[in-house]
Amino acid sequence: MNAETLPDYLAVPGKTIPSFHCRVGKRHDERQPAPANAYGFPVPGVQSPTATAVMASDYFVSEQTWGNILSHGSFDYIVSGSGCTALAFIDKVYELDKNARVLCLERGGILLASHFQNLPLPFKMVLGGASETFPWTLSRKTFETKELKFCHGSCPFFGGRSTFWSAWSPQPKEALMRDFPESMKATAKKESFWQEAKKLLNVTPASEIDDTVFGKLQTAIDKVLTDSVRSIHSADYVESAPLAVGRRSPTSTLRFNKFSVPGPLLGIYESQRHLAKTEDGAPLELAVNCSARSMSQSDDGIVRVLETSKGTLSWTGNDTKIILCAGAIPNATLLLNSFQSCRETVGKRITGHFLTHIAARCPVKNIKNWTKGPSLQIAASYLAGKDPKSNLQYHIQITALNSPNPEHDAEDAARECPDYAAAATLDQLKGSENHVVFVCATLGEFSDKNTENHVKLNKGLDPTCNVDLQFTLSQQDRNLWDVMDKATYDTIKAMSGGSATESTIEYWDEASHAWATKKPAVDTIRIPGIVHEASTCFVGSPEKGGSLDELYRPHGVKNVFVTGGALFPTAGSWNPTLTMCGYAQDLAHKLHGMKINGQSATSE
């Protein structure tokens, strides 16, 4: 099928008007052979276009095409969400079958076309605040727990959280996947599982980034930590930080580029558009400002109705599959609003990570086998450990910086720090020209045994946010927090030269906004804001509290599939994105394998 023979709900736009591809002597109006209101003739054009409107005609589903989709659209996959797992699933689907018909729904419009750290420094102001929304009612208990206070929200824009994430992408060992079902462990044992996910995100150890910023300091810090990790009580291993740094061509002069979804997903869109024009594939349809609200199941267990904020999608066949890629809490909310059976298990467990943040510095002479250079140097390392009593996990995201010229280095530091929310500030770098500044963000996992943590339906009228969310701290959580704080201080001491040089370490005191030799008060380093929420509808039998089967489907529902941290029975402490993408790719493999073998996921 080509652009002329495609059904009208699969749109393939032609050239834009005007296009930078157009040159003198060539037609540039082929999309409007008889243009009306062109170039301000005979009346002015639109004077206040939105960012989404500018892109809509070339990348996103138009109102006309959406009407056709509602009327008679037929898709293999309807994907809810446009973040990392959506990209992982869609990318793998098209790798396996260029003719797959995919509709992707995103609740918001486009805010950023790239990760905000890839943009000029003033874009740092878009982090948090108005770019984050909270699709739940937070419990009073959580709000009044000063160490927790809130759970970080959703980013309701094209690309989701990927335009703001820290890009840490560790590969958890099997032993860290506590209580994961054997099916998920067996999947993760396949070498290709991790290879494919790392290829998608371009995960690169900081020691291999190979630019002028990550270099000799990285080598020195990695060596010190490798030599001393066994002396840090409760620590298990350390590695050069695995970071998703974005794709570079072999000849690229780009030094560093944070990975985010919009570029790669639009790249798939463009590739499929060209394939459709040459009858070699089907176009990807991207619908923005459209949220999934509820699903309706027929008596045969198959969903054939998906209510959205822009109308009802419906179909009569058995082969359309709905893929939930919108985050652990939004996915749970959609399931709770859709299926009575899900209310027995979904949301009864929720985990995630709590945080400690400590900034310190030591003289440059303390760093073994390293000499200060004339320009900014950064190192990023990842140390993981467990509370020896409970086996609950923590990890430390370590960033070390030396900035000889803080004012001049601000732009590069903002771009290349692995996690801007846990980076050294300009005030911390000023006056630290002859120091190495350490910024340690330490994450610990909430216990999965805490039955006070939950996501529950309430009586709200908006089905995209009619849930109550509660996180509390159990005694096990508090014990882990003490253990990981001590490990963080021990790690700083090891990097600063050990016990003999401990007196030279200074810590950032936020109250006085200055460096001090005294360790900061506990309530100033434990940072409110829960992250990486997980386990809301985990894989497992209903008898064990599980919501999903081995195909990542809600029990009793044949054609709805869940991705992301919602699948995980336990959160671990590791940053989840790499693992989440791996399981989203695995889902694509499973569904494609069943299709080519003549099996139907909806018939089981």
C-alpha positions as CSV (number, residue, x, y, z in Angstrom):
1,M,0.0,0.0,0.0
2,N,1.2,3.5,-0.7
3,A,0.1,7.0,0.3
4,E,-2.7,6.9,-2.4
5,T,-4.1,3.5,-1.3
6,L,-3.7,3.8,2.5
7,P,-6.9,4.0,4.4
8,D,-7.9,7.5,5.4
9,Y,-7.1,6.9,9.1
10,L,-3.4,6.3,8.3
11,A,-2.2,9.7,7.2
12,V,1.1,10.3,5.4
13,P,1.8,14.0,5.0
14,G,3.6,15.4,2.1
15,K,6.0,18.3,2.0
16,T,5.5,21.3,4.2
17,I,4.7,24.8,2.8
18,P,7.3,26.3,2.5
19,S,9.9,23.6,3.0
20,F,13.6,24.0,3.4
21,H,13.9,21.2,0.8
22,C,12.4,23.5,-1.8
23,R,14.7,25.3,-4.1
24,V,14.3,27.8,-6.9
25,G,12.6,26.4,-9.9
26,K,10.9,23.5,-8.0
27,R,7.3,23.3,-7.0
28,H,6.8,23.9,-3.3
29,D,3.0,23.8,-3.1
30,E,2.3,20.2,-4.0
31,R,0.3,19.8,-0.8
32,Q,-2.0,22.6,-1.9
33,P,-2.0,22.8,-5.7
34,A,-4.6,25.5,-5.5
35,P,-3.7,27.3,-2.3
36,A,-6.1,29.5,-0.4
37,N,-4.8,32.1,1.9
38,A,-1.1,31.4,1.0
39,Y,1.8,33.6,2.2
40,G,-0.7,36.3,3.5
41,F,-2.6,36.6,0.3
42,P,-5.4,37.6,0.1
43,V,-5.6,37.8,3.9
44,P,-3.1,37.4,6.7
45,G,-2.3,33.9,8.0
46,V,-2.7,32.6,11.5
47,Q,-1.0,35.0,13.9
48,S,-0.9,32.9,17.1
49,P,0.0,29.3,16.3
50,T,0.8,27.0,19.2
51,A,3.9,24.7,19.2
52,T,1.6,21.7,18.9
53,A,-0.3,23.2,16.0
54,V,2.9,24.0,14.1
55,M,3.9,20.3,14.3
56,A,0.5,18.8,13.9
57,S,0.2,18.7,10.2
58,D,3.5,17.0,9.7
59,Y,3.9,14.8,12.8
60,F,0.7,14.5,14.8
61,V,-2.8,13.2,13.9
62,S,-4.9,16.0,12.4
63,E,-8.5,16.6,13.4
64,Q,-9.7,15.2,10.1
65,T,-7.6,12.0,10.5
66,W,-8.7,11.6,14.1
67,G,-12.3,11.7,13.0
68,N,-11.6,8.9,10.6
69,I,-9.8,6.9,13.3
70,L,-12.9,7.3,15.6
71,S,-15.2,6.3,12.7
72,H,-13.4,3.2,11.3
73,G,-9.8,3.1,12.4
74,S,-8.2,-0.4,12.8
75,F,-4.9,-0.9,14.6
76,D,-2.6,-3.7,15.7
77,Y,-1.5,-1.7,18.7
78,I,-2.9,1.3,20.6
79,V,-0.1,2.7,22.9
80,S,-1.1,4.9,25.8
81,G,1.8,7.2,26.7
82,S,4.8,8.5,24.8
83,G,7.7,8.0,27.2
84,C,10.6,5.6,27.4
85,T,8.6,2.4,27.4
86,A,6.4,3.6,24.6
87,L,9.5,4.2,22.5
88,A,11.0,0.9,23.5
89,F,7.9,-1.0,22.5
90,I,7.2,0.9,19.3
91,D,10.8,0.8,18.2
92,K,10.9,-3.0,18.6
93,V,7.5,-3.5,17.0
94,Y,8.7,-1.8,13.8
95,E,12.0,-3.5,13.9
96,L,10.1,-6.8,13.8
97,D,7.3,-5.8,11.5
98,K,7.4,-2.6,9.3
99,N,3.7,-3.0,8.4
100,A,2.4,-2.9,12.0
101,R,-0.4,-0.4,12.5
102,V,0.4,1.6,15.6
103,L,-1.6,4.5,17.2
104,C,0.2,6.3,20.1
105,L,-1.8,8.5,22.4
106,E,-0.2,11.3,24.5
107,R,-2.2,13.2,27.0
108,G,-0.4,16.5,26.4
109,G,1.2,18.4,23.6
110,I,4.9,19.1,22.9
111,L,6.9,21.1,25.4
112,L,10.6,20.2,24.6
113,A,12.0,18.5,21.5
114,S,15.1,17.4,23.4
115,H,16.3,16.8,27.0
116,F,16.3,20.1,28.8
117,Q,20.0,19.7,29.6
118,N,20.8,19.7,25.9
119,L,19.3,23.2,25.6
120,P,20.8,26.6,26.7
121,L,21.2,27.1,30.4
122,P,18.1,29.2,31.0
123,F,16.0,26.1,30.2
124,K,16.9,24.8,33.6
125,M,13.9,26.7,34.9
126,V,11.5,24.2,33.2
127,L,12.5,21.4,35.6
128,G,9.6,20.7,37.9
129,G,7.0,23.4,38.7
130,A,4.5,23.8,36.0
131,S,6.0,21.0,33.9
132,E,5.0,18.5,36.5
133,T,1.4,17.4,37.2
134,F,0.0,15.2,40.0
135,P,-2.8,12.9,38.8
136,W,-3.9,11.8,42.3
137,T,-5.1,13.1,45.6
138,L,-2.2,12.8,48.1
139,S,-2.9,11.6,51.5
140,R,-2.6,13.8,54.6
141,K,-0.2,11.2,56.1
142,T,2.2,11.5,53.2
143,F,2.0,15.3,53.0
144,E,2.7,15.6,56.8
145,T,5.7,13.2,56.7
146,K,8.4,15.8,56.4
147,E,11.0,13.4,54.8
148,L,8.5,12.4,52.1
149,K,6.0,15.3,51.7
150,F,5.0,14.3,48.1
151,C,5.6,12.0,45.1
152,H,7.1,13.5,42.0
153,G,4.4,13.8,39.4
154,S,3.9,13.1,35.7
155,C,5.3,15.2,32.8
156,P,2.2,15.6,30.7
157,F,3.9,16.3,27.4
158,F,5.2,14.4,24.4
159,G,8.2,12.3,25.6
160,G,7.0,12.2,29.2
161,R,9.7,12.2,31.9
162,S,12.4,11.4,29.4
163,T,13.0,15.1,28.7
164,F,13.9,15.6,32.4
165,W,15.3,12.3,33.6
166,S,18.8,11.9,35.1
167,A,19.8,9.1,32.5
168,W,21.4,6.8,35.1
169,S,20.9,3.3,33.6
170,P,22.4,0.5,35.7
171,Q,21.8,-3.1,34.9
172,P,20.6,-4.8,38.1
173,K,22.0,-8.2,38.9
174,E,19.5,-11.0,39.3
175,A,20.0,-11.1,43.0
176,L,18.7,-7.5,43.2
177,M,15.4,-8.4,41.5
178,R,14.0,-9.6,44.8
179,D,10.7,-11.6,44.5
180,F,10.5,-11.2,40.8
181,P,8.7,-14.1,39.2
182,E,10.8,-16.8,37.5
183,S,9.4,-15.8,34.1
184,M,10.8,-12.2,34.4
185,K,14.1,-13.5,35.8
186,A,14.4,-15.9,32.9
187,T,13.8,-13.1,30.4
188,A,16.4,-10.9,32.0
189,K,19.0,-13.7,31.9
190,K,19.0,-13.5,28.1
191,E,22.1,-11.5,27.0
192,S,20.0,-9.9,24.2
193,F,17.6,-8.5,26.8
194,W,20.1,-6.0,28.2
195,Q,21.9,-5.5,24.9
196,E,18.8,-4.3,23.1
197,A,17.7,-2.0,25.9
198,K,21.2,-0.5,26.1
199,K,21.4,0.0,22.4
200,L,18.0,1.8,22.4
201,L,19.2,4.2,25.1
202,N,22.8,4.3,24.0
203,V,23.9,3.5,27.6
204,T,27.6,4.3,27.9
205,P,29.8,4.0,31.0
206,A,31.1,7.5,32.1
207,S,34.6,6.2,31.6
208,E,33.9,5.7,27.9
209,I,32.1,9.0,27.1
210,D,35.4,10.2,25.8
211,D,35.2,13.9,25.8
212,T,37.3,16.6,27.5
213,V,35.0,16.7,30.6
214,F,34.8,13.1,31.5
215,G,38.4,11.8,31.5
216,K,41.2,11.7,34.0
217,L,39.1,12.6,37.1
218,Q,36.8,9.8,36.1
219,T,39.6,7.3,36.0
220,A,40.9,8.5,39.4
221,I,37.6,8.3,41.2
222,D,36.7,4.9,39.7
223,K,40.0,3.6,40.9
224,V,39.7,5.0,44.4
225,L,36.2,3.6,44.8
226,T,37.0,0.2,43.4
227,D,39.9,-0.1,45.8
228,S,37.9,1.0,48.8
229,V,34.4,-0.4,48.2
230,R,34.9,-3.3,50.6
231,S,35.8,-1.0,53.4
232,I,32.4,0.8,53.1
233,H,30.1,-1.1,55.4
234,S,27.0,-2.4,53.5
235,A,28.4,-1.6,50.0
236,D,28.3,-4.5,47.5
237,Y,29.8,-3.1,44.3
238,V,30.8,0.1,42.4
239,E,31.1,0.9,38.7
240,S,31.6,3.8,36.4
241,A,28.2,5.3,36.0
242,P,26.2,3.8,33.1
243,L,24.5,6.8,31.4
244,A,22.1,7.1,28.5
245,V,23.9,9.8,26.6
246,G,22.1,9.8,23.3
247,R,23.1,8.6,19.9
248,R,26.1,10.0,18.0
249,S,27.2,9.3,14.5
250,P,30.8,8.1,14.1
251,T,31.8,11.5,12.7
252,S,29.8,13.7,15.1
253,T,31.5,16.5,16.9
254,L,28.8,16.6,19.6
255,R,30.6,16.0,22.9
256,F,27.6,15.0,25.0
257,N,23.9,14.6,24.5
258,K,21.4,13.5,27.1
259,F,18.9,10.9,25.8
260,S,15.2,11.7,25.5
261,V,12.3,10.3,23.6
262,P,11.0,13.0,21.2
263,G,13.8,12.8,18.7
264,P,14.0,9.0,18.4
265,L,10.2,8.6,18.3
266,L,9.8,11.3,15.6
267,G,12.7,9.5,13.8
268,I,10.6,6.3,13.8
269,Y,7.7,8.4,12.5
270,E,9.7,9.8,9.7
271,S,11.2,6.4,8.8
272,Q,7.8,4.7,8.7
273,R,6.4,7.7,6.6
274,H,9.0,7.0,3.9
275,L,8.4,3.3,4.0
276,A,4.6,3.8,3.6
277,K,5.2,6.0,0.5
278,T,7.2,3.2,-1.1
279,E,4.7,0.5,0.0
280,D,7.2,-1.1,2.4
281,G,5.6,-0.2,5.7
282,A,2.7,1.4,7.6
283,P,2.9,4.9,9.0
284,L,3.0,5.5,12.8
285,E,0.1,7.7,14.0
286,L,0.9,10.0,16.9
287,A,-2.1,11.7,18.6
288,V,-1.4,14.4,21.2
289,N,-3.7,16.1,23.7
290,C,-5.5,12.8,24.0
291,S,-5.7,10.8,27.3
292,A,-7.0,7.3,27.8
293,R,-9.8,7.3,30.4
294,S,-11.3,3.8,30.6
295,M,-11.7,0.6,28.8
296,S,-14.7,-1.7,28.3
297,Q,-14.4,-5.5,28.2
298,S,-16.7,-7.8,26.2
299,D,-18.0,-11.1,27.6
300,D,-15.2,-12.9,25.9
301,G,-12.6,-11.1,27.9
302,I,-11.5,-8.8,25.0
303,V,-11.5,-5.0,25.2
304,R,-13.0,-3.4,22.2
305,V,-13.8,0.0,23.6
306,L,-11.3,2.6,24.8
307,E,-12.7,5.9,26.0
308,T,-10.4,8.9,25.5
309,S,-10.6,12.6,26.2
310,K,-11.3,13.1,22.4
311,G,-13.9,10.4,21.9
312,T,-14.5,6.7,21.9
313,L,-12.2,4.3,20.1
314,S,-14.0,1.1,19.2
315,W,-13.5,-1.9,17.0
316,T,-15.1,-5.3,16.3
317,G,-12.1,-7.5,15.7
318,N,-10.0,-9.6,18.2
319,D,-6.5,-8.5,17.2
320,T,-6.1,-4.9,18.5
321,K,-3.9,-4.8,21.6
322,I,-3.7,-1.9,24.1
323,I,-0.3,-1.2,25.5
324,L,-0.2,0.9,28.7
325,C,3.0,3.0,28.9
326,A,1.9,5.9,31.0
327,G,3.7,5.3,34.4
328,A,3.0,3.1,37.4
329,I,0.2,5.2,38.9
330,P,-1.6,6.3,35.7
331,N,-1.5,2.7,34.5
332,A,-3.0,1.6,37.8
333,T,-5.6,4.3,37.6
334,L,-6.7,3.2,34.1
335,L,-7.0,-0.4,35.2
336,L,-9.0,0.5,38.4
337,N,-11.4,2.6,36.3
338,S,-11.8,-0.2,33.7
339,F,-12.0,-3.6,35.3
340,Q,-13.8,-4.7,38.5
341,S,-11.4,-7.7,38.7
342,C,-8.4,-5.4,38.9
343,R,-9.7,-3.8,42.1
344,E,-8.8,-6.9,44.0
345,T,-5.0,-6.4,43.5
346,V,-4.1,-3.2,41.6
347,G,-2.8,-0.5,43.8
348,K,-2.6,-2.6,47.0
349,R,1.1,-2.4,46.8
350,I,3.2,0.6,45.8
351,T,7.0,1.0,46.2
352,G,9.5,3.6,45.0
353,H,12.6,5.4,46.2
354,F,13.3,8.0,48.9
355,L,16.4,10.2,48.7
356,T,19.3,11.7,50.5
357,H,21.4,14.5,49.0
358,I,24.9,15.4,50.4
359,A,27.4,17.8,48.9
360,A,31.0,17.9,50.1
361,R,34.4,18.9,49.0
362,C,38.1,18.1,49.6
363,P,41.3,19.7,48.4
364,V,42.5,18.5,44.9
365,K,45.7,17.2,46.4
366,N,43.6,14.5,48.3
367,I,42.6,12.7,45.1
368,K,45.1,9.9,44.4
369,N,46.7,9.7,41.0
370,W,45.1,12.8,39.6
371,T,46.3,16.3,38.8
372,K,44.0,19.3,38.4
373,G,43.7,20.5,34.7
374,P,42.9,23.9,33.2
375,S,39.3,23.1,32.4
376,L,36.2,21.5,33.9
377,Q,36.4,17.9,34.8
378,I,33.5,15.6,35.9
379,A,33.4,12.0,37.1
380,A,30.2,9.9,37.6
381,S,30.2,6.7,39.6
382,Y,27.5,4.3,40.9
383,L,27.8,2.5,44.2
384,A,25.2,0.0,45.4
385,G,24.6,-1.8,48.7
386,K,22.0,-3.2,51.1
387,D,20.9,-3.0,54.7
388,P,22.4,-6.2,56.1
389,K,19.4,-6.7,58.4
390,S,16.5,-6.3,55.9
391,N,18.4,-6.7,52.6
392,L,16.6,-3.6,51.4
393,Q,18.7,-1.9,48.7
394,Y,20.2,1.5,48.3
395,H,22.6,3.1,45.7
396,I,24.7,6.2,45.6
397,Q,24.8,8.4,42.4
398,I,28.2,10.1,42.8
399,T,29.2,13.1,40.8
400,A,32.6,14.7,41.3
401,L,33.6,18.0,39.8
402,N,36.6,20.3,39.6
403,S,35.9,23.7,38.0
404,P,38.8,26.0,37.6
405,N,36.6,28.7,36.2
406,P,33.1,28.3,37.7
407,E,31.5,31.2,35.8
408,H,32.8,30.0,32.4
409,D,32.1,26.4,33.2
410,A,28.5,26.8,34.2
411,E,27.1,25.9,30.7
412,D,29.2,22.8,30.4
413,A,28.5,21.7,34.0
414,A,24.8,22.2,33.5
415,R,24.9,20.1,30.3
416,E,27.1,17.3,31.4
417,C,26.2,16.7,35.1
418,P,24.4,13.3,35.0
419,D,21.5,14.6,37.2
420,Y,20.9,18.4,37.2
421,A,18.6,18.1,40.2
422,A,21.6,16.7,42.1
423,A,24.4,18.8,40.6
424,A,26.8,21.2,42.2
425,T,25.4,24.7,42.2
426,L,27.4,27.8,41.0
427,D,27.6,29.0,44.7
428,Q,29.2,25.6,45.6
429,L,31.7,25.8,42.8
430,K,32.7,29.4,43.4
431,G,35.6,29.3,45.9
432,S,36.1,25.6,45.2
433,E,38.5,26.1,42.3
434,N,41.2,24.1,44.2
435,H,38.8,21.5,45.5
436,V,36.9,18.6,44.1
437,V,33.2,18.9,44.9
438,F,31.2,15.7,45.5
439,V,27.5,15.6,45.0
440,C,26.0,12.3,46.2
441,A,22.3,11.5,45.5
442,T,21.5,8.3,47.5
443,L,18.3,6.4,46.7
444,G,16.7,3.7,49.0
445,E,13.8,1.4,48.2
446,F,10.5,1.5,50.1
447,S,9.7,-1.9,51.6
448,D,7.1,-3.8,49.6
449,K,5.7,-5.2,52.9
450,N,4.2,-1.9,54.0
451,T,0.5,-2.3,53.7
452,E,-0.2,1.3,54.5
453,N,1.1,2.3,51.1
454,H,-1.5,2.3,48.4
455,V,-3.3,3.7,45.3
456,K,-7.1,3.6,45.7
457,L,-10.1,4.8,43.7
458,N,-11.9,7.7,45.2
459,K,-15.2,9.4,44.2
460,G,-13.6,12.0,41.9
461,L,-15.3,12.5,38.5
462,D,-12.2,12.7,36.4
463,P,-11.0,9.1,35.6
464,T,-7.5,10.2,34.8
465,C,-6.9,11.3,38.5
466,N,-9.6,9.8,40.7
467,V,-7.3,8.0,43.0
468,D,-5.9,8.5,46.5
469,L,-2.1,8.0,46.9
470,Q,-0.3,7.2,50.1
471,F,3.3,6.6,51.0
472,T,4.4,6.1,54.6
473,L,7.7,5.1,56.2
474,S,8.0,1.7,58.0
475,Q,10.6,1.0,60.6
476,Q,12.5,-1.0,57.9
477,D,12.5,2.0,55.6
478,R,13.9,4.2,58.4
479,N,16.6,1.7,59.2
480,L,17.6,1.6,55.6
481,W,17.7,5.4,55.4
482,D,20.2,5.4,58.4
483,V,22.3,2.7,56.7
484,M,22.5,4.5,53.3
485,D,23.3,7.9,54.9
486,K,26.3,6.3,56.7
487,A,27.4,4.7,53.5
488,T,27.3,8.0,51.7
489,Y,29.5,9.7,54.3
490,D,31.9,6.7,54.1
491,T,32.0,7.0,50.4
492,I,32.9,10.7,50.5
493,K,35.6,9.9,53.0
494,A,37.1,7.2,50.8
495,M,37.1,9.5,47.8
496,S,38.7,12.3,49.8
497,G,41.7,10.2,50.8
498,G,40.5,8.1,53.7
499,S,40.6,8.5,57.5
500,A,44.0,10.3,57.4
501,T,42.5,13.2,55.5
502,E,39.0,13.2,57.0
503,S,39.6,16.6,58.7
504,T,40.0,18.3,55.3
505,I,36.5,17.4,54.2
506,E,33.9,20.2,54.2
507,Y,30.1,19.8,53.8
508,W,27.6,22.1,52.3
509,D,25.4,23.6,54.9
510,E,22.2,24.9,53.3
511,A,21.2,26.8,56.5
512,S,24.3,29.0,56.3
513,H,24.7,28.6,52.6
514,A,28.3,27.9,53.1
515,W,30.9,25.1,53.5
516,A,31.4,23.8,57.0
517,T,33.5,21.0,58.6
518,K,30.5,19.7,60.6
519,K,28.2,17.2,58.9
520,P,24.8,18.8,58.1
521,A,21.7,18.0,60.1
522,V,19.8,14.9,59.1
523,D,16.6,16.8,58.2
524,T,18.6,19.0,55.7
525,I,19.9,16.1,53.7
526,R,16.8,13.9,53.4
527,I,15.1,15.3,50.4
528,P,11.3,15.3,50.2
529,G,9.9,13.9,46.9
530,I,9.4,10.2,46.2
531,V,10.6,9.0,42.8
532,H,10.5,5.9,40.6
533,E,7.1,4.7,41.9
534,A,6.6,1.0,41.1
535,S,4.7,-2.3,41.9
536,T,1.2,-0.9,41.5
537,C,0.1,-3.9,39.3
538,F,3.0,-6.4,39.5
539,V,3.4,-9.7,37.7
540,G,2.3,-12.6,39.8
541,S,-0.6,-14.9,40.7
542,P,-3.7,-13.3,42.3
543,E,-3.0,-15.5,45.4
544,K,0.3,-13.7,45.9
545,G,-1.3,-10.3,45.3
546,G,-0.2,-10.1,41.6
547,S,-2.2,-8.3,39.0
548,L,-0.6,-9.5,35.8
549,D,0.2,-12.8,34.1
550,E,3.5,-13.7,32.4
551,L,2.4,-11.8,29.2
552,Y,2.1,-8.6,31.4
553,R,-1.8,-8.8,31.0
554,P,-4.3,-8.1,33.8
555,H,-5.7,-11.5,34.9
556,G,-8.8,-12.2,33.0
557,V,-8.2,-9.5,30.3
558,K,-6.9,-10.8,27.0
559,N,-5.7,-7.8,25.0
560,V,-4.4,-5.2,27.5
561,F,-0.7,-5.2,28.4
562,V,1.2,-3.2,31.0
563,T,4.8,-1.8,30.8
564,G,7.1,0.1,33.2
565,G,7.8,-0.1,36.9
566,A,4.3,-1.2,37.6
567,L,5.4,-4.7,36.7
568,F,8.0,-4.9,39.4
569,P,7.0,-6.8,42.6
570,T,9.8,-4.8,44.4
571,A,11.5,-1.6,43.5
572,G,15.1,-2.4,44.3
573,S,17.1,0.8,44.5
574,W,18.4,0.8,40.9
575,N,17.2,3.4,38.5
576,P,14.5,1.5,36.6
577,T,14.4,2.9,33.1
578,L,16.8,0.5,31.4
579,T,14.9,-2.5,32.9
580,M,11.6,-1.0,32.1
581,C,12.6,-0.6,28.5
582,G,13.9,-4.2,28.4
583,Y,10.6,-5.6,29.4
584,A,8.7,-3.3,27.0
585,Q,10.9,-4.7,24.2
586,D,10.3,-8.2,25.5
587,L,6.6,-7.6,25.2
588,A,7.0,-6.6,21.6
589,H,9.0,-9.8,21.0
590,K,6.4,-12.0,22.7
591,L,3.5,-10.5,20.8
592,H,5.3,-10.7,17.4
593,G,6.4,-14.3,18.1
594,M,2.9,-15.3,18.8
595,K,1.7,-13.6,15.6
596,I,4.1,-15.3,13.3
597,N,3.5,-18.7,14.9
598,G,-0.2,-18.3,14.3
599,Q,-1.0,-17.9,18.0
600,S,-3.3,-15.2,19.4
601,A,-2.8,-13.5,22.7
602,T,-6.5,-12.9,22.8
603,S,-7.4,-16.6,22.5
604,E,-5.6,-17.8,25.5
